[in-house]
C-alpha cells in the first residue's frame, strides 16, 4: 500500500511539473486584442482560473485578461474567414 501511494505521488508530481506550452500568435491589431480580452474575460467570470498573479476579487476580469495576453499566458488561434 505504501508503494502504491508513493507511485501515485510521483505521477502527480510529474503531471504538475509538465507545463502547458504556450505559443500564441502575435496580435495584429488593437481591435483583435479587445475581442480576445472580452472572450477571456467571460471565461474568467464563469470561473476560469487566472494565469497571472492578480487578486480576482479586487481586479476586474477585463484587466486580468489584458494582462494575460500582454504576458502571453493564454493560447488562442486566429481563424481565417473564407
Backbone as JSON, one array per atom type, in Angstrom:
{
  "sequence": "XXXXXXXXXXXXXXXXXXXXXXXXXXXXXXXXXXXXXXXXXXXXXXXXXXXXXXXXXXXXXXXXXXXXXXXXXXXXXXXXXX",
  "N": [[0.82, -1.2, 0.0], [1.93, 1.23, 0.76], [3.8, 1.51, -1.26], [2.11, 1.9, -3.46], [0.95, 4.36, -2.86], [3.22, 5.94, -2.93], [3.91, 5.69, -5.65], [1.69, 6.93, -6.84], [2.0, 9.52, -5.84], [4.42, 10.23, -7.07], [3.62, 10.2, -9.78], [1.75, 12.26, -9.76], [3.41, 14.44, -9.15], [4.94, 14.53, -11.5], [3.01, 15.23, -13.38], [2.31, 17.78, -12.48], [4.72, 19.08, -12.89], [4.92, 19.16, -15.64], [4.32, 21.63, -17.79], [1.91, 23.51, -19.64], [2.54, 24.21, -23.0], [2.83, 27.37, -24.2], [2.29, 29.24, -26.93], [1.25, 31.66, -28.39], [-0.05, 33.32, -31.37], [1.07, 36.5, -32.77], [-0.71, 39.42, -31.85], [-2.39, 41.27, -34.08], [-3.81, 43.68, -34.23], [-5.37, 46.38, -32.4], [-8.06, 46.02, -32.2], [-8.5, 43.29, -32.47], [-7.28, 42.52, -30.13], [-9.06, 43.57, -28.21], [-11.37, 42.04, -28.71], [-10.41, 39.45, -28.13], [-9.72, 39.81, -25.41], [-12.23, 40.33, -24.33], [-13.52, 37.89, -24.73], [-11.9, 36.2, -23.16], [-12.32, 37.42, -20.7], [-15.0, 36.79, -20.22], [-14.7, 34.04, -19.84], [-13.22, 34.06, -17.46], [-15.09, 35.24, -15.73], [-16.9, 33.21, -15.6], [-15.66, 31.38, -14.08], [-13.09, 30.44, -14.76], [-9.63, 29.8, -14.16], [-7.32, 32.28, -13.24], [-4.33, 33.18, -14.96], [-2.37, 34.84, -14.22], [-0.75, 36.65, -11.57], [-2.85, 38.12, -9.92], [-5.27, 39.53, -7.74], [-8.38, 38.22, -7.98], [-10.66, 39.12, -6.79], [-10.33, 41.8, -6.41], [-9.6, 42.89, -8.81], [-10.75, 43.75, -12.0], [-12.2, 41.45, -14.36], [-11.62, 42.01, -17.06], [-9.25, 43.53, -16.98], [-7.54, 41.58, -15.93], [-7.59, 39.74, -18.03], [-6.43, 41.27, -20.12], [-3.84, 41.59, -19.08], [-3.01, 38.93, -19.04], [-2.86, 38.38, -21.8], [-0.92, 40.25, -22.53], [1.32, 39.23, -21.21], [1.54, 36.88, -22.51], [0.23, 34.49, -21.65], [-1.91, 33.01, -22.4], [-3.25, 30.73, -24.67], [-4.35, 30.99, -28.06], [-6.1, 30.91, -31.18], [-6.05, 32.2, -34.44], [-8.57, 32.34, -36.7], [-9.19, 32.14, -40.14], [-11.57, 33.76, -42.18], [-13.42, 32.52, -44.84]],
  "CA": [[0.0, 0.0, 0.0], [2.83, 2.38, 0.81], [4.38, 1.64, -2.6], [1.08, 2.46, -4.35], [0.83, 5.79, -2.52], [4.44, 6.57, -3.42], [3.78, 5.76, -7.11], [0.69, 7.95, -7.16], [2.61, 10.81, -5.53], [5.39, 10.52, -8.12], [2.88, 10.53, -11.0], [1.16, 13.58, -9.56], [4.48, 15.43, -9.28], [5.3, 14.61, -12.91], [1.95, 15.97, -14.06], [2.42, 19.18, -12.07], [5.93, 19.65, -13.48], [4.71, 19.37, -17.07], [3.52, 22.83, -18.01], [1.36, 23.67, -20.97], [3.37, 25.04, -23.87], [2.02, 28.49, -24.66], [2.93, 29.93, -28.05], [0.19, 32.31, -29.16], [0.4, 34.2, -32.46], [1.08, 37.93, -32.47], [-2.0, 40.1, -32.0], [-2.06, 42.21, -35.15], [-4.5, 44.96, -34.13], [-5.98, 46.65, -31.1], [-9.43, 45.52, -32.26], [-8.43, 41.87, -32.17], [-6.97, 42.44, -28.69], [-10.3, 43.83, -27.47], [-12.24, 40.87, -28.88], [-9.83, 38.35, -27.36], [-9.82, 40.12, -23.99], [-13.64, 40.18, -23.96], [-13.8, 36.44, -24.65], [-11.2, 35.67, -21.98], [-12.99, 37.99, -19.54], [-16.19, 35.95, -20.0], [-14.24, 32.78, -19.26], [-12.85, 34.33, -16.07], [-16.31, 35.48, -14.98], [-17.59, 31.93, -15.45], [-14.92, 30.53, -13.15], [-11.77, 30.0, -15.23], [-8.52, 30.2, -13.29], [-6.45, 33.32, -13.77], [-2.96, 32.72, -15.21], [-1.46, 35.87, -13.72], [-0.83, 36.8, -10.12], [-3.66, 39.27, -9.52], [-6.41, 39.15, -6.91], [-9.58, 38.27, -8.81], [-11.73, 39.84, -6.09], [-10.05, 43.24, -6.43], [-9.26, 43.31, -10.16], [-11.8, 43.41, -12.97], [-11.81, 40.37, -15.27], [-11.06, 42.55, -18.3], [-7.85, 43.88, -16.69], [-6.8, 40.32, -15.81], [-7.47, 39.19, -19.38], [-5.45, 42.06, -20.85], [-2.51, 41.28, -18.56], [-2.69, 37.58, -19.5], [-2.44, 38.48, -23.19], [0.33, 41.0, -22.58], [2.38, 38.34, -20.75], [1.45, 35.67, -23.35], [-0.11, 33.37, -20.78], [-3.12, 32.36, -22.91], [-3.19, 30.28, -26.06], [-5.51, 31.24, -28.89], [-5.86, 30.64, -32.58], [-6.74, 33.13, -35.33], [-9.18, 31.61, -37.8], [-9.44, 32.95, -41.33], [-12.91, 33.64, -42.77], [-13.38, 32.35, -46.29]],
  "C": [[0.87, 1.26, 0.0], [3.47, 2.62, -0.55], [3.39, 2.27, -3.57], [0.94, 3.96, -4.11], [2.04, 6.55, -3.06], [4.38, 6.73, -4.94], [2.81, 6.85, -7.54], [1.27, 9.34, -6.92], [3.61, 11.21, -6.61], [4.71, 10.9, -9.43], [2.28, 11.92, -10.92], [2.21, 14.67, -9.72], [4.9, 15.61, -10.73], [4.28, 15.43, -13.68], [2.06, 17.45, -13.74], [3.62, 19.83, -12.74], [5.77, 19.92, -14.97], [3.78, 20.57, -17.25], [3.04, 22.86, -19.45], [2.26, 24.6, -21.78], [2.48, 26.13, -24.46], [2.82, 29.25, -25.71], [1.87, 30.59, -28.91], [0.75, 33.13, -30.31], [0.4, 35.66, -32.02], [-0.32, 38.51, -32.7], [-1.74, 41.28, -32.92], [-2.79, 43.55, -35.09], [-5.12, 45.13, -32.75], [-7.42, 46.12, -31.06], [-9.47, 44.03, -31.94], [-8.13, 41.66, -30.68], [-8.22, 42.63, -27.85], [-11.23, 42.62, -27.54], [-11.72, 39.7, -28.06], [-9.96, 38.59, -25.86], [-11.26, 39.96, -23.5], [-14.0, 38.7, -23.81], [-13.14, 35.83, -23.41], [-11.85, 36.18, -20.7], [-14.25, 37.19, -19.21], [-15.81, 34.63, -19.37], [-13.9, 32.96, -17.78], [-14.09, 34.54, -15.2], [-17.08, 34.18, -14.72], [-16.79, 30.93, -14.61], [-13.58, 30.02, -13.6], [-10.7, 30.54, -14.28], [-7.64, 31.24, -13.98], [-5.03, 32.78, -13.92], [-1.93, 33.77, -14.84], [-1.71, 36.05, -12.23], [-1.52, 38.11, -9.76], [-4.83, 38.75, -8.69], [-7.69, 39.33, -7.71], [-10.73, 39.01, -8.13], [-11.56, 41.35, -6.19], [-9.8, 43.78, -7.84], [-10.35, 42.86, -11.12], [-11.31, 42.34, -13.94], [-11.18, 40.87, -16.57], [-9.59, 42.92, -18.11], [-6.99, 42.63, -16.57], [-6.55, 39.73, -17.19], [-6.41, 39.95, -20.19], [-4.02, 41.76, -20.39], [-2.08, 39.88, -19.0], [-2.2, 37.61, -20.95], [-1.11, 39.22, -23.32], [1.52, 40.11, -22.19], [2.4, 37.01, -21.5], [1.23, 34.41, -22.51], [-1.3, 32.56, -21.3], [-2.9, 31.97, -24.36], [-4.47, 30.67, -26.79], [-5.11, 30.99, -30.33], [-6.65, 31.64, -33.4], [-7.26, 32.34, -36.52], [-9.47, 32.57, -38.95], [-10.85, 32.7, -41.83], [-12.78, 33.52, -44.28], [-14.73, 32.61, -46.89]]
}
